[in-house]
Amino acid sequence: MIQYIENTAEGSILYQEGAIIKLTISNLSYIKKKCIESLFTYDGYLKAIHKKLGFRYKVPVYIDDVTLMIPTKRVRDYDNIWINYASICELIEGLEGTDIIFYGNRQIHLKNSYQTLKKQIDELERIRFIKVKHFHS
């Protein structure tokens, strides 16, 4: 399961539980590829989310039940990291950001406040609820 993806000079690094994979594409290109594999486009998803829910910035991407990606910054920023909410074991609020502990004990520190991450998680939960509701209707 994906834990997070960060950009590098050569492409990006995909951190999974028990593995680290170097990719030759950016983390945003990887997210777009995963969207296509799940039969929707990233740009179409953003338009639908904006129209339905009004979200515009740092929009979380619900790809499937085990790939729920949250951007830490603007998605086109080089230092943006995509965090997979489904792989988070614990969020720890600190004075200068938030520590994320993933299943498998990998850990990352973000400068994002706990409240900012919590807001994005709440948005992701709203998106997830709507997508699951539509799927079962």
VMD Tcl script that builds the backbone (N, CA, C; Angstrom):
set m [mol new atoms 411]
animate dup $m
set s [atomselect $m all]
$s set {name element resname resid chain x y z} {
  {N N MET 1 A 0.841 -1.179 0.000}
  {CA C MET 1 A 0.000 0.000 0.000}
  {C C MET 1 A 0.887 1.244 0.000}
  {N N ILE 2 A 0.513 2.223 -0.792}
  {CA C ILE 2 A 1.242 3.490 -0.859}
  {C C ILE 2 A 1.143 4.202 0.492}
  {N N GLN 3 A 2.272 4.750 0.955}
  {CA C GLN 3 A 2.261 5.594 2.144}
  {C C GLN 3 A 2.341 7.063 1.736}
  {N N TYR 4 A 3.359 7.400 0.936}
  {CA C TYR 4 A 3.451 8.757 0.410}
  {C C TYR 4 A 4.360 8.794 -0.797}
  {N N ILE 5 A 4.267 9.908 -1.553}
  {CA C ILE 5 A 5.064 10.103 -2.760}
  {C C ILE 5 A 5.662 11.504 -2.706}
  {N N GLU 6 A 6.981 11.590 -2.927}
  {CA C GLU 6 A 7.635 12.900 -2.965}
  {C C GLU 6 A 8.452 13.031 -4.244}
  {N N ASN 7 A 8.596 14.247 -4.725}
  {CA C ASN 7 A 9.368 14.517 -5.933}
  {C C ASN 7 A 10.862 14.475 -5.650}
  {N N THR 8 A 11.622 14.128 -6.693}
  {CA C THR 8 A 13.082 14.192 -6.657}
  {C C THR 8 A 13.536 14.836 -7.965}
  {N N ALA 9 A 14.810 15.095 -8.082}
  {CA C ALA 9 A 15.359 15.680 -9.312}
  {C C ALA 9 A 15.169 14.736 -10.507}
  {N N GLU 10 A 15.125 13.437 -10.257}
  {CA C GLU 10 A 14.998 12.446 -11.337}
  {C C GLU 10 A 13.557 12.020 -11.599}
  {N N GLY 11 A 12.621 12.432 -10.763}
  {CA C GLY 11 A 11.227 12.008 -10.893}
  {C C GLY 11 A 10.542 12.082 -9.546}
  {N N SER 12 A 10.309 10.918 -8.946}
  {CA C SER 12 A 9.702 10.889 -7.619}
  {C C SER 12 A 10.050 9.579 -6.924}
  {N N ILE 13 A 9.787 9.556 -5.628}
  {CA C ILE 13 A 9.983 8.343 -4.840}
  {C C ILE 13 A 8.652 7.968 -4.224}
  {N N LEU 14 A 8.271 6.711 -4.426}
  {CA C LEU 14 A 7.033 6.158 -3.910}
  {C C LEU 14 A 7.382 5.304 -2.697}
  {N N TYR 15 A 6.887 5.703 -1.535}
  {CA C TYR 15 A 7.124 4.948 -0.309}
  {C C TYR 15 A 5.908 4.061 -0.073}
  {N N GLN 16 A 6.179 2.769 -0.010}
  {CA C GLN 16 A 5.125 1.811 0.273}
  {C C GLN 16 A 5.495 1.071 1.548}
  {N N GLU 17 A 4.510 0.420 2.137}
  {CA C GLU 17 A 4.803 -0.383 3.312}
  {C C GLU 17 A 5.771 -1.490 2.893}
  {N N GLY 18 A 7.000 -1.417 3.397}
  {CA C GLY 18 A 8.001 -2.435 3.098}
  {C C GLY 18 A 8.794 -2.225 1.822}
  {N N ALA 19 A 8.606 -1.107 1.116}
  {CA C ALA 19 A 9.342 -0.891 -0.130}
  {C C ALA 19 A 9.466 0.599 -0.436}
  {N N ILE 20 A 10.520 0.939 -1.171}
  {CA C ILE 20 A 10.724 2.289 -1.689}
  {C C ILE 20 A 11.003 2.142 -3.176}
  {N N ILE 21 A 10.198 2.824 -4.008}
  {CA C ILE 21 A 10.292 2.670 -5.455}
  {C C ILE 21 A 10.604 4.020 -6.084}
  {N N LYS 22 A 11.642 4.059 -6.931}
  {CA C LYS 22 A 11.984 5.281 -7.667}
  {C C LYS 22 A 11.209 5.291 -8.971}
  {N N LEU 23 A 10.561 6.433 -9.240}
  {CA C LEU 23 A 9.782 6.607 -10.460}
  {C C LEU 23 A 10.431 7.678 -11.328}
  {N N THR 24 A 10.245 7.578 -12.635}
  {CA C THR 24 A 10.830 8.557 -13.557}
  {C C THR 24 A 9.856 9.682 -13.878}
  {N N ILE 25 A 8.691 9.691 -13.223}
  {CA C ILE 25 A 7.692 10.742 -13.434}
  {C C ILE 25 A 7.464 11.485 -12.109}
  {N N SER 26 A 6.899 12.680 -12.202}
  {CA C SER 26 A 6.613 13.468 -10.993}
  {C C SER 26 A 5.502 12.804 -10.183}
  {N N ASN 27 A 5.379 13.226 -8.934}
  {CA C ASN 27 A 4.317 12.638 -8.114}
  {C C ASN 27 A 2.930 13.010 -8.646}
  {N N LEU 28 A 2.766 14.213 -9.204}
  {CA C LEU 28 A 1.480 14.588 -9.785}
  {C C LEU 28 A 1.169 13.730 -11.012}
  {N N SER 29 A 2.160 13.460 -11.843}
  {CA C SER 29 A 1.941 12.585 -12.999}
  {C C SER 29 A 1.542 11.182 -12.550}
  {N N TYR 30 A 2.125 10.721 -11.457}
  {CA C TYR 30 A 1.760 9.408 -10.916}
  {C C TYR 30 A 0.300 9.411 -10.454}
  {N N ILE 31 A -0.119 10.468 -9.761}
  {CA C ILE 31 A -1.511 10.572 -9.305}
  {C C ILE 31 A -2.450 10.578 -10.509}
  {N N LYS 32 A -2.106 11.342 -11.541}
  {CA C LYS 32 A -2.936 11.383 -12.755}
  {C C LYS 32 A -3.034 10.000 -13.399}
  {N N LYS 33 A -1.932 9.277 -13.408}
  {CA C LYS 33 A -1.910 7.918 -13.969}
  {C C LYS 33 A -2.829 6.994 -13.170}
  {N N LYS 34 A -2.773 7.099 -11.846}
  {CA C LYS 34 A -3.631 6.268 -10.988}
  {C C LYS 34 A -5.112 6.609 -11.218}
  {N N CYS 35 A -5.413 7.879 -11.448}
  {CA C CYS 35 A -6.796 8.273 -11.748}
  {C C CYS 35 A -7.274 7.598 -13.032}
  {N N ILE 36 A -6.471 7.665 -14.086}
  {CA C ILE 36 A -6.833 7.036 -15.364}
  {C C ILE 36 A -7.044 5.536 -15.184}
  {N N GLU 37 A -6.172 4.887 -14.413}
  {CA C GLU 37 A -6.332 3.449 -14.142}
  {C C GLU 37 A -7.657 3.155 -13.452}
  {N N SER 38 A -8.186 4.143 -12.720}
  {CA C SER 38 A -9.468 3.983 -12.028}
  {C C SER 38 A -10.628 4.589 -12.824}
  {N N LEU 39 A -10.385 4.863 -14.109}
  {CA C LEU 39 A -11.405 5.272 -15.079}
  {C C LEU 39 A -11.948 6.683 -14.903}
  {N N PHE 40 A -11.106 7.614 -14.439}
  {CA C PHE 40 A -11.484 9.015 -14.431}
  {C C PHE 40 A -10.230 9.854 -14.602}
  {N N THR 41 A -10.413 11.100 -15.068}
  {CA C THR 41 A -9.266 11.987 -15.231}
  {C C THR 41 A -9.129 12.868 -14.002}
  {N N TYR 42 A -7.914 13.252 -13.708}
  {CA C TYR 42 A -7.631 14.133 -12.579}
  {C C TYR 42 A -8.324 15.486 -12.781}
  {N N ASP 43 A -8.220 16.051 -13.991}
  {CA C ASP 43 A -8.824 17.353 -14.265}
  {C C ASP 43 A -10.346 17.301 -14.157}
  {N N GLY 44 A -10.953 16.244 -14.652}
  {CA C GLY 44 A -12.404 16.077 -14.540}
  {C C GLY 44 A -12.832 15.928 -13.088}
  {N N TYR 45 A -12.044 15.208 -12.323}
  {CA C TYR 45 A -12.298 15.022 -10.893}
  {C C TYR 45 A -12.295 16.375 -10.185}
  {N N LEU 46 A -11.267 17.206 -10.466}
  {CA C LEU 46 A -11.182 18.527 -9.836}
  {C C LEU 46 A -12.394 19.389 -10.172}
  {N N LYS 47 A -12.816 19.364 -11.449}
  {CA C LYS 47 A -13.980 20.146 -11.859}
  {C C LYS 47 A -15.234 19.681 -11.121}
  {N N ALA 48 A -15.408 18.381 -11.024}
  {CA C ALA 48 A -16.588 17.830 -10.350}
  {C C ALA 48 A -16.578 18.168 -8.858}
  {N N ILE 49 A -15.422 18.066 -8.217}
  {CA C ILE 49 A -15.309 18.377 -6.790}
  {C C ILE 49 A -15.618 19.853 -6.556}
  {N N HIS 50 A -15.087 20.718 -7.415}
  {CA C HIS 50 A -15.342 22.148 -7.255}
  {C C HIS 50 A -16.832 22.463 -7.417}
  {N N LYS 51 A -17.440 21.872 -8.438}
  {CA C LYS 51 A -18.853 22.147 -8.710}
  {C C LYS 51 A -19.756 21.582 -7.613}
  {N N LYS 52 A -19.467 20.374 -7.159}
  {CA C LYS 52 A -20.329 19.693 -6.183}
  {C C LYS 52 A -20.081 20.163 -4.749}
  {N N LEU 53 A -18.795 20.363 -4.382}
  {CA C LEU 53 A -18.456 20.640 -2.984}
  {C C LEU 53 A -17.800 21.992 -2.739}
  {N N GLY 54 A -17.367 22.658 -3.814}
  {CA C GLY 54 A -16.767 23.973 -3.662}
  {C C GLY 54 A -15.293 23.973 -3.275}
  {N N PHE 55 A -14.664 22.804 -3.191}
  {CA C PHE 55 A -13.243 22.735 -2.840}
  {C C PHE 55 A -12.417 23.179 -4.031}
  {N N ARG 56 A -11.383 24.008 -3.795}
  {CA C ARG 56 A -10.534 24.514 -4.875}
  {C C ARG 56 A -9.056 24.237 -4.671}
  {N N TYR 57 A -8.602 24.266 -3.438}
  {CA C TYR 57 A -7.171 24.215 -3.166}
  {C C TYR 57 A -6.793 22.957 -2.392}
  {N N LYS 58 A -5.649 22.398 -2.758}
  {CA C LYS 58 A -5.131 21.198 -2.104}
  {C C LYS 58 A -6.225 20.129 -1.961}
  {N N VAL 59 A -6.898 19.868 -3.078}
  {CA C VAL 59 A -8.029 18.936 -3.093}
  {C C VAL 59 A -7.518 17.502 -2.928}
  {N N PRO 60 A -8.031 16.784 -1.924}
  {CA C PRO 60 A -7.652 15.377 -1.771}
  {C C PRO 60 A -8.261 14.541 -2.897}
  {N N VAL 61 A -7.586 13.463 -3.255}
  {CA C VAL 61 A -8.035 12.631 -4.373}
  {C C VAL 61 A -8.377 11.232 -3.878}
  {N N TYR 62 A -9.647 10.903 -4.004}
  {CA C TYR 62 A -10.133 9.555 -3.679}
  {C C TYR 62 A -10.022 8.715 -4.943}
  {N N ILE 63 A -9.031 7.834 -4.980}
  {CA C ILE 63 A -8.837 6.977 -6.154}
  {C C ILE 63 A -9.583 5.661 -5.962}
  {N N ASP 64 A -9.379 5.018 -4.826}
  {CA C ASP 64 A -10.106 3.811 -4.449}
  {C C ASP 64 A -10.027 3.679 -2.928}
  {N N ASP 65 A -10.551 2.593 -2.385}
  {CA C ASP 65 A -10.624 2.464 -0.926}
  {C C ASP 65 A -9.264 2.396 -0.229}
  {N N VAL 66 A -8.204 2.101 -0.949}
  {CA C VAL 66 A -6.875 2.028 -0.328}
  {C C VAL 66 A -5.920 3.092 -0.858}
  {N N THR 67 A -6.407 3.962 -1.735}
  {CA C THR 67 A -5.593 5.047 -2.278}
  {C C THR 67 A -6.371 6.348 -2.149}
  {N N LEU 68 A -6.151 7.038 -1.016}
  {CA C LEU 68 A -6.870 8.264 -0.671}
  {C C LEU 68 A -5.814 9.336 -0.442}
  {N N MET 69 A -5.471 10.066 -1.494}
  {CA C MET 69 A -4.291 10.916 -1.497}
  {C C MET 69 A -4.583 12.363 -1.088}
  {N N ILE 70 A -3.741 12.878 -0.186}
  {CA C ILE 70 A -3.855 14.235 0.321}
  {C C ILE 70 A -2.570 14.996 -0.027}
  {N N PRO 71 A -2.675 16.115 -0.762}
  {CA C PRO 71 A -1.473 16.903 -1.057}
  {C C PRO 71 A -1.109 17.792 0.143}
  {N N THR 72 A 0.192 17.952 0.386}
  {CA C THR 72 A 0.629 18.775 1.516}
  {C C THR 72 A 0.769 20.244 1.141}
  {N N LYS 73 A 0.846 20.536 -0.158}
  {CA C LYS 73 A 0.985 21.908 -0.666}
  {C C LYS 73 A 0.200 22.007 -1.961}
  {N N ARG 74 A 0.392 23.112 -2.686}
  {CA C ARG 74 A -0.206 23.182 -4.017}
  {C C ARG 74 A 0.366 22.027 -4.830}
  {N N VAL 75 A -0.471 21.358 -5.604}
  {CA C VAL 75 A -0.058 20.111 -6.256}
  {C C VAL 75 A 1.065 20.297 -7.264}
  {N N ARG 76 A 1.216 21.485 -7.824}
  {CA C ARG 76 A 2.282 21.715 -8.801}
  {C C ARG 76 A 3.589 22.162 -8.144}
  {N N ASP 77 A 3.584 22.418 -6.844}
  {CA C ASP 77 A 4.817 22.772 -6.134}
  {C C ASP 77 A 5.750 21.573 -6.085}
  {N N TYR 78 A 7.016 21.821 -6.373}
  {CA C TYR 78 A 8.008 20.744 -6.389}
  {C C TYR 78 A 8.056 19.999 -5.055}
  {N N ASP 79 A 7.945 20.730 -3.950}
  {CA C ASP 79 A 8.084 20.097 -2.640}
  {C C ASP 79 A 6.760 19.586 -2.057}
  {N N ASN 80 A 5.711 19.529 -2.891}
  {CA C ASN 80 A 4.467 18.901 -2.454}
  {C C ASN 80 A 4.706 17.404 -2.245}
  {N N ILE 81 A 4.119 16.875 -1.207}
  {CA C ILE 81 A 4.148 15.438 -0.937}
  {C C ILE 81 A 2.698 14.962 -0.907}
  {N N TRP 82 A 2.425 13.855 -1.588}
  {CA C TRP 82 A 1.091 13.248 -1.545}
  {C C TRP 82 A 1.100 12.176 -0.459}
  {N N ILE 83 A 0.206 12.316 0.528}
  {CA C ILE 83 A 0.097 11.387 1.649}
  {C C ILE 83 A -1.127 10.504 1.418}
  {N N ASN 84 A -0.973 9.196 1.609}
  {CA C ASN 84 A -2.110 8.287 1.484}
  {C C ASN 84 A -2.790 8.150 2.847}
  {N N TYR 85 A -3.964 8.734 2.960}
  {CA C TYR 85 A -4.706 8.710 4.223}
  {C C TYR 85 A -4.963 7.283 4.713}
  {N N ALA 86 A -5.196 6.357 3.789}
  {CA C ALA 86 A -5.500 4.972 4.164}
  {C C ALA 86 A -4.334 4.278 4.865}
  {N N SER 87 A -3.119 4.810 4.715}
  {CA C SER 87 A -1.955 4.167 5.324}
  {C C SER 87 A -1.490 4.856 6.610}
  {N N ILE 88 A -2.231 5.891 7.047}
  {CA C ILE 88 A -1.850 6.609 8.265}
  {C C ILE 88 A -2.302 5.839 9.495}
  {N N CYS 89 A -1.351 5.620 10.386}
  {CA C CYS 89 A -1.647 4.973 11.657}
  {C C CYS 89 A -1.987 6.027 12.719}
  {N N GLU 90 A -1.210 7.139 12.708}
  {CA C GLU 90 A -1.395 8.160 13.739}
  {C C GLU 90 A -0.894 9.522 13.259}
  {N N LEU 91 A -1.596 10.573 13.641}
  {CA C LEU 91 A -1.172 11.960 13.425}
  {C C LEU 91 A -0.815 12.531 14.794}
  {N N ILE 92 A 0.363 13.158 14.890}
  {CA C ILE 92 A 0.792 13.742 16.157}
  {C C ILE 92 A 1.028 15.228 15.951}
  {N N GLU 93 A 0.249 16.023 16.682}
  {CA C GLU 93 A 0.356 17.480 16.580}
  {C C GLU 93 A 1.592 17.956 17.330}
  {N N GLY 94 A 2.413 18.767 16.645}
  {CA C GLY 94 A 3.604 19.329 17.260}
  {C C GLY 94 A 3.567 20.845 17.216}
  {N N LEU 95 A 4.565 21.461 17.798}
  {CA C LEU 95 A 4.636 22.919 17.802}
  {C C LEU 95 A 4.942 23.478 16.421}
  {N N GLU 96 A 5.719 22.748 15.633}
  {CA C GLU 96 A 6.112 23.221 14.310}
  {C C GLU 96 A 5.662 22.274 13.202}
  {N N GLY 97 A 4.426 21.812 13.307}
  {CA C GLY 97 A 3.899 20.944 12.268}
  {C C GLY 97 A 3.274 19.687 12.830}
  {N N THR 98 A 3.237 18.663 11.985}
  {CA C THR 98 A 2.579 17.414 12.339}
  {C C THR 98 A 3.468 16.240 11.946}
  {N N ASP 99 A 3.574 15.281 12.838}
  {CA C ASP 99 A 4.252 14.025 12.531}
  {C C ASP 99 A 3.201 13.018 12.104}
  {N N ILE 100 A 3.490 12.311 11.016}
  {CA C ILE 100 A 2.604 11.261 10.537}
  {C C ILE 100 A 3.326 9.941 10.711}
  {N N ILE 101 A 2.668 9.009 11.378}
  {CA C ILE 101 A 3.202 7.660 11.529}
  {C C ILE 101 A 2.322 6.742 10.693}
  {N N PHE 102 A 2.972 6.000 9.810}
  {CA C PHE 102 A 2.263 5.098 8.912}
  {C C PHE 102 A 2.280 3.688 9.481}
  {N N TYR 103 A 1.357 2.864 9.002}
  {CA C TYR 103 A 1.414 1.445 9.340}
  {C C TYR 103 A 2.762 0.921 8.853}
  {N N GLY 104 A 3.430 0.126 9.641}
  {CA C GLY 104 A 4.773 -0.328 9.313}
  {C C GLY 104 A 5.833 0.553 9.969}
  {N N ASN 105 A 5.398 1.598 10.703}
  {CA C ASN 105 A 6.254 2.477 11.515}
  {C C ASN 105 A 7.099 3.484 10.763}
  {N N ARG 106 A 6.933 3.655 9.464}
  {CA C ARG 106 A 7.623 4.750 8.774}
  {C C ARG 106 A 7.007 6.053 9.275}
  {N N GLN 107 A 7.823 7.092 9.354}
  {CA C GLN 107 A 7.358 8.361 9.898}
  {C C GLN 107 A 7.842 9.505 9.026}
  {N N ILE 108 A 7.032 10.562 8.940}
  {CA C ILE 108 A 7.406 11.759 8.197}
  {C C ILE 108 A 6.931 12.975 8.998}
  {N N HIS 109 A 7.723 14.033 8.955}
  {CA C HIS 109 A 7.339 15.282 9.615}
  {C C HIS 109 A 6.945 16.296 8.546}
  {N N LEU 110 A 5.789 16.922 8.731}
  {CA C LEU 110 A 5.312 17.962 7.822}
  {C C LEU 110 A 5.213 19.275 8.570}
  {N N LYS 111 A 5.448 20.368 7.870}
  {CA C LYS 111 A 5.289 21.690 8.472}
  {C C LYS 111 A 3.811 22.088 8.553}
  {N N ASN 112 A 2.950 21.323 7.888}
  {CA C ASN 112 A 1.511 21.590 7.927}
  {C C ASN 112 A 0.994 21.440 9.353}
  {N N SER 113 A 0.085 22.326 9.735}
  {CA C SER 113 A -0.519 22.216 11.061}
  {C C SER 113 A -1.460 21.008 11.102}
  {N N TYR 114 A -1.687 20.534 12.286}
  {CA C TYR 114 A -2.621 19.432 12.502}
  {C C TYR 114 A -4.008 19.839 11.988}
  {N N GLN 115 A -4.410 21.091 12.257}
  {CA C GLN 115 A -5.736 21.566 11.838}
  {C C GLN 115 A -5.882 21.573 10.319}
  {N N THR 116 A -4.820 21.971 9.604}
  {CA C THR 116 A -4.853 21.967 8.137}
  {C C THR 116 A -5.048 20.549 7.617}
  {N N LEU 117 A -4.288 19.598 8.158}
  {CA C LEU 117 A -4.430 18.202 7.734}
  {C C LEU 117 A -5.801 17.650 8.090}
  {N N LYS 118 A -6.287 17.999 9.255}
  {CA C LYS 118 A -7.608 17.534 9.685}
  {C C LYS 118 A -8.694 18.046 8.747}
  {N N LYS 119 A -8.569 19.310 8.298}
  {CA C LYS 119 A -9.544 19.874 7.352}
  {C C LYS 119 A -9.529 19.084 6.044}
  {N N GLN 120 A -8.329 18.753 5.552}
  {CA C GLN 120 A -8.237 17.989 4.314}
  {C C GLN 120 A -8.798 16.572 4.496}
  {N N ILE 121 A -8.568 15.984 5.655}
  {CA C ILE 121 A -9.117 14.650 5.937}
  {C C ILE 121 A -10.646 14.719 5.961}
  {N N ASP 122 A -11.196 15.762 6.570}
  {CA C ASP 122 A -12.654 15.937 6.585}
  {C C ASP 122 A -13.199 16.090 5.168}
  {N N GLU 123 A -12.490 16.860 4.319}
  {CA C GLU 123 A -12.909 17.010 2.919}
  {C C GLU 123 A -12.861 15.659 2.201}
  {N N LEU 124 A -11.803 14.905 2.456}
  {CA C LEU 124 A -11.662 13.581 1.850}
  {C C LEU 124 A -12.799 12.664 2.279}
  {N N GLU 125 A -13.172 12.731 3.539}
  {CA C GLU 125 A -14.286 11.905 4.033}
  {C C GLU 125 A -15.601 12.291 3.346}
  {N N ARG 126 A -15.816 13.586 3.099}
  {CA C ARG 126 A -17.020 14.012 2.373}
  {C C ARG 126 A -17.017 13.461 0.946}
  {N N ILE 127 A -15.856 13.543 0.289}
  {CA C ILE 127 A -15.726 13.020 -1.077}
  {C C ILE 127 A -15.979 11.515 -1.074}
  {N N ARG 128 A -15.369 10.823 -0.144}
  {CA C ARG 128 A -15.511 9.366 -0.041}
  {C C ARG 128 A -16.974 8.987 0.155}
  {N N PHE 129 A -17.674 9.687 1.030}
  {CA C PHE 129 A -19.083 9.401 1.292}
  {C C PHE 129 A -19.915 9.536 0.019}
  {N N ILE 130 A -19.690 10.618 -0.733}
  {CA C ILE 130 A -20.446 10.847 -1.966}
  {C C ILE 130 A -20.128 9.773 -3.004}
  {N N LYS 131 A -18.847 9.446 -3.166}
  {CA C LYS 131 A -18.464 8.433 -4.174}
  {C C LYS 131 A -19.026 7.060 -3.820}
  {N N VAL 132 A -18.954 6.675 -2.564}
  {CA C VAL 132 A -19.468 5.371 -2.149}
  {C C VAL 132 A -20.990 5.345 -2.275}
  {N N LYS 133 A -21.657 6.438 -1.918}
  {CA C LYS 133 A -23.109 6.547 -2.027}
  {C C LYS 133 A -23.554 6.378 -3.476}
  {N N HIS 134 A -22.852 7.052 -4.407}
  {CA C HIS 134 A -23.190 6.949 -5.829}
  {C C HIS 134 A -22.953 5.539 -6.352}
  {N N PHE 135 A -21.905 4.908 -5.877}
  {CA C PHE 135 A -21.567 3.571 -6.355}
  {C C PHE 135 A -22.638 2.566 -5.943}
  {N N HIS 136 A -23.205 2.737 -4.757}
  {CA C HIS 136 A -24.199 1.786 -4.248}
  {C C HIS 136 A -25.626 2.162 -4.599}
  {N N SER 137 A -25.828 3.312 -5.235}
  {CA C SER 137 A -27.197 3.732 -5.589}
  {C C SER 137 A -27.701 2.995 -6.800}
}
mol reanalyze $m
mol bondsrecalc $m
mol representation Tube
mol addrep $m
